Amino acid sequence: MSGLHALDMKELDTEIFDLPCGMRLVCRKAPLALEYFGVAVNSGSRDERDGQFGLAHFVEHTIFKGTDRRRAGHIINRMEAVGGDLNAFTSKEETNVYSVFPRGNLSRAIDLIADLLANSRFPVREIDREREVVRDEIDSYLDSPSEAVYDDFEDLFFAGSQLGHNILGTDKDLDSFTTDVCRDYLTGNFHGQRMVAYYLGPESASRVCAKVSRGFAGMRSSGLPLDRRKPEPLAAFNVRRDMETHQSHTVVGARLPGLGNPRRDAIALVTNILGGPGMNSRLNISLRERRGLVYTVEASTTMFSDCGLFNIYFGCDPADRDRCLELVGKELRLMADNPLTALKLAAAKKQYLGQMIVASENLEQGILSMGRSLLMTGEVRSRGMMQRAVESLSSDDIAEVADMLRPEKCSVLSLG
């Protein structure tokens, strides 16, 4: 395979290729009537300069507004004309552009996405119009404290670092985003060495590889290198901001190691035990079922390339906020001080592994996760590999993670 290198991961029925333009490609063959294709770019709000906060998100919006070959209307209609969808999103470390479409339209999707990532023009008129769209998005977000509290917490938790600002940016910075600014960001950050393409569908990996290689032959192979600095740990905080809301929206969080760390499976299991989607999670039983203090309480993790964040969220009557925090602290302390018995550990594993099977039915989320994994960690794990990793966890592994989440190591932000 001239110029191409394939790593066959038979357990996954997945193949990984290094392409001539510098990007990597992961393919998973499946007997589907539809296909998924997309590109993940190792570039997000973390890679913005001071005074340009929100630029990564704005560029993700405006690459749809015209290229050297297509106008905005042509871009929108290209996949919709065959019944497909074209989507994109931005995170702190990643920009993703992908399409879902009926089988037989892969070349169309590759050609379009390659054009967007390589040749976007950022027309002045379209940029001015999209600036107002993003302003409306910022206003809508600020009107939803249950969502805003997560980003506000990260702003405090990672203050002074590249992770310490909102993805959407600010009105002030938004005004500075010109055609040249957007184009410079695109050409500097969107290049083969910082890209992973991903595919799920009935095509053979070799055919997909050939099509992607042709479609991305004109992609920039190099540009700006990543320049990310690991955030320094800060002292724990407990902040409450008065807002005119019926509920107090609270996030409790602690620092974790980043993506690809050897404790990742234990972290996932501990998170599920404490506040997973099941009604039998420890926090749900304590705060909702026994005491009726909350409607929603959940635990989650946000993992970056070099660090991570464990979060607990709950919404409650403002008068009950301190009581809820006391109960959350109690559950975290119990988890750290009382190792799981063999029976409880086995039950927790069984539930979590069952949830993994159910979640695997979400094909779109699965293919996005596969692309992100290859982009950020250089590997793709099969469900079988993850299952064996979870099954091998001991009570000591769980205790080690639980010790990271002791109440005294946690920070708190409440809105309302």
Secondary structure, DSSP 8 states (H G I E B T S, - for coil): -TT-EEEEEGGGTEEEEE-TTS-EEEEEE---SEEEEEEEES--GGG--TT-TTHHHHHHHHGGGBBSS-BHHHHHHHHHTTT-EEEEEE-SS-EEEEEEEETT-HHHHHHHHHHHHHHB---HHHHHHHHHHHHHHHHHHHT-HHHHHHHHHHHHHTTTSTTSS-TT--HHHHTT--HHHHHHHHHHH-SGGGEEEEEEESS-HHHHHHHHHHHTTTS------------------EEEE--S-SSEEEEEEEEE--TT-TTHHHHHHHHHHHH-SSTTSHHHIIIIITT--EEEEEEEEEE-SS-EEEEEEEEE-GGGHHHHHHHHHHHHHHHHHS---HHHHHHHHHHHHHHHHHHTT-HHHHHHHHHHHHHHHS----HHHHHHHHHT--HHHHHHHHHHT-GGG-EEEEE-
